[in-house]
Amino acid sequence: ALSDVLLTLATTAFFWMVLSATARSSGGIAERLAREAAGFSYTLYLVNMPALYCLAGFLLHDTPWRPSLVNVLAALPLLLSIIVYAWIVARATEFHLIPVRRWVEARLSRLSIW
């Protein structure tokens, strides 16, 4: 359909612009926020779906969720809660990967496996 072609062209143009950017970032709040969010993105990916399925089963039962302004506004606190939960899990796990990786690599190098 025409809408699919237009979406494909717009997405291609967007990625071309983003990937061809050569200017250095200003280091503003948007960059800091993006870097912080990227720091726990994998944990967010891992925890959001199970949390959403559990919450949906508990809150909605067999009723399908219908997007509306009221429902979206009601879901925002849940979304923020899941993001905070993912950040807490990441603080306990994902944020410690570099020291753990160095520790494992040091042990493996002693064994002449690495």
C-alpha positions as CSV (number, residue, x, y, z in Angstrom):
1,A,0.0,0.0,0.0
2,L,1.1,3.6,-0.5
3,S,1.2,4.2,3.3
4,D,3.8,1.4,3.6
5,V,5.9,2.9,0.9
6,L,5.8,6.4,2.5
7,L,6.6,5.0,5.9
8,T,9.6,3.1,4.4
9,L,10.9,6.2,2.7
10,A,10.5,8.3,5.8
11,T,12.2,5.7,8.0
12,T,15.0,5.4,5.4
13,A,15.5,9.1,5.3
14,F,15.5,9.3,9.1
15,F,18.2,6.6,9.5
16,W,20.3,8.2,6.7
17,M,20.2,11.6,8.5
18,V,21.0,10.1,11.9
19,L,23.8,7.8,10.6
20,S,25.4,10.5,8.5
21,A,25.6,13.1,11.3
22,T,29.2,14.0,12.0
23,A,28.9,16.9,14.4
24,R,29.8,16.3,18.0
25,S,27.1,16.3,20.6
26,S,26.6,19.3,22.8
27,G,26.5,17.1,25.9
28,G,23.3,18.6,27.1
29,I,20.6,17.0,29.2
30,A,19.1,15.1,26.3
31,E,22.4,13.3,25.7
32,R,22.8,12.5,29.4
33,L,19.3,11.2,29.5
34,A,19.8,9.1,26.4
35,R,23.1,7.6,27.7
36,E,21.5,6.8,31.0
37,A,18.5,5.1,29.3
38,A,20.8,3.2,27.0
39,G,22.7,2.0,30.1
40,F,19.8,-0.1,31.2
41,S,18.0,-0.7,27.9
42,Y,18.7,-4.5,27.9
43,T,17.3,-4.9,31.5
44,L,14.3,-2.8,30.5
45,Y,13.8,-5.1,27.5
46,L,14.0,-8.2,29.7
47,V,11.7,-7.0,32.5
48,N,9.0,-5.0,30.7
49,M,7.1,-7.8,29.0
50,P,6.8,-10.1,32.0
51,A,5.8,-7.1,34.2
52,L,3.3,-5.9,31.7
53,Y,1.8,-9.4,31.2
54,C,1.4,-9.8,35.0
55,L,-0.1,-6.4,35.4
56,A,-2.5,-6.8,32.5
57,G,-3.6,-10.2,33.8
58,F,-4.1,-8.7,37.3
59,L,-5.8,-5.5,36.2
60,L,-7.6,-6.3,33.0
61,H,-8.5,-10.0,33.4
62,D,-10.1,-11.0,30.1
63,T,-11.0,-7.5,29.0
64,P,-9.0,-6.2,26.0
65,W,-7.2,-2.9,26.6
66,R,-8.6,-0.1,24.5
67,P,-6.3,2.8,23.9
68,S,-8.0,6.1,24.8
69,L,-6.8,9.2,26.5
70,V,-8.2,8.1,29.9
71,N,-6.6,4.6,29.5
72,V,-3.3,6.0,28.4
73,L,-3.2,8.5,31.3
74,A,-4.1,5.6,33.7
75,A,-1.3,3.5,32.2
76,L,1.4,6.1,32.5
77,P,2.1,5.5,36.3
78,L,2.4,1.7,35.5
79,L,4.8,2.5,32.6
80,L,6.9,4.7,34.9
81,S,6.9,2.1,37.6
82,I,8.2,-0.5,35.1
83,I,11.0,1.8,34.0
84,V,12.0,2.5,37.6
85,Y,11.8,-1.3,38.4
86,A,14.1,-2.0,35.4
87,W,16.5,0.7,36.5
88,I,16.7,-0.8,40.0
89,V,17.3,-4.3,38.5
90,A,20.0,-2.8,36.2
91,R,21.7,-1.1,39.2
92,A,22.0,-4.6,40.8
93,T,23.1,-6.4,37.6
94,E,23.8,-4.6,34.3
95,F,25.7,-1.6,35.7
96,H,28.3,-4.1,37.2
97,L,29.0,-5.9,33.9
98,I,32.4,-4.2,33.1
99,P,34.0,-5.1,36.5
100,V,32.6,-8.6,36.3
101,R,33.8,-9.0,32.7
102,R,37.3,-7.9,33.7
103,W,37.3,-10.3,36.6
104,V,36.2,-13.2,34.3
105,E,38.8,-12.3,31.6
106,A,41.5,-12.1,34.2
107,R,40.6,-15.6,35.5
108,L,40.4,-17.0,32.0
109,S,43.7,-15.6,30.9
110,R,45.4,-17.4,33.8
111,L,43.9,-20.6,32.5
112,S,45.3,-19.9,29.0
113,I,41.8,-20.4,27.6
114,W,41.1,-16.8,26.7
